[in-house]
Amino acid sequence: MELVLGFIFSFLSTVGFGIITNVPRRVLFLAGVTGACGWTVYLLTVQVTGNLILQNFLAALTIGLLGNVSAILIKAPVNMMYVPGLVSLVPGIIIYTSLKEFTLGNYLNAGRNLIKTLVIAMAIDIGFAIAEAIFRRIRRRLSRHSRGKKTKSVLD
């Protein structure tokens, strides 16, 4: 039940953020599905391990791969998938806690939270980078395959 609710609310938050950032309507549904799938992977990874790095990395990898596929399907820039889909992964509460601890003079706790935020940000970035590298190889094969089919159909 938690996964279903997580999927639904992540979909809604992704679509809502897409509306706020002026993502075209034709992109919103697939961006919402992409973000919701990423958050579902995050929730599944939480159940398996308590490793924050792995959770964010796998979720970003999922968003990256699905975002690239979706962008090709609807012929839109992949950033229109990434930006709204990423909203669920942003470590906002950790950043807030870090700044609150810093203003209260608890520099040790503030530093811990700041490092945690940076590690999460790097895991997300590496997940997106690896997704791009994987998809670049897949895209070449797909384009060769689609060119071969088009050539055959034109010659027939």
CORZI-V847164 format. One record per backbone hydrogen bond with DSSP energy under -0.5 kcal/mol. CO is the residue of the C=O (numbers start at 1). NH is the residue of the N-H. If there is no record, write none. Layout:
CO_NH / CO_NH
This chain:
1_5 / 2_6 / 3_7 / 4_8 / 5_9 / 6_10 / 7_11 / 8_12 / 9_13 / 10_14 / 11_15 / 12_16 / 13_17 / 14_18 / 15_19 / 16_20 / 17_21 / 18_23 / 19_22 / 24_27 / 24_28 / 25_29 / 27_31 / 28_32 / 29_33 / 30_34 / 31_35 / 32_36 / 33_37 / 34_38 / 35_39 / 36_40 / 37_41 / 38_42 / 39_43 / 40_44 / 41_45 / 42_46 / 43_47 / 44_48 / 45_49 / 50_52 / 51_55 / 52_56 / 53_57 / 54_58 / 55_59 / 56_60 / 57_61 / 58_62 / 59_63 / 60_64 / 61_65 / 62_66 / 63_67 / 64_68 / 65_69 / 66_70 / 67_71 / 68_72 / 69_73 / 70_74 / 71_75 / 71_76 / 77_80 / 78_81 / 78_82 / 79_83 / 81_85 / 82_86 / 83_87 / 84_87 / 85_88 / 86_89 / 86_90 / 90_92 / 91_95 / 92_96 / 93_97 / 94_98 / 95_99 / 96_100 / 97_101 / 98_102 / 99_103 / 100_104 / 101_105 / 101_106 / 102_105 / 105_107 / 106_110 / 107_111 / 108_112 / 109_113 / 110_114 / 111_115 / 112_116 / 113_117 / 114_118 / 115_119 / 116_120 / 117_121 / 118_122 / 119_123 / 120_124 / 121_125 / 122_126 / 123_127 / 124_128 / 125_129 / 126_130 / 127_131 / 128_132 / 129_133 / 130_134 / 131_135 / 132_136 / 133_137 / 134_138 / 135_139 / 136_140 / 137_141 / 138_142 / 139_143 / 140_144 / 141_145 / 142_146 / 143_147 / 144_148 / 145_149 / 146_150 / 147_151 / 148_152 / 149_153 / 150_154 / 151_155 / 152_156
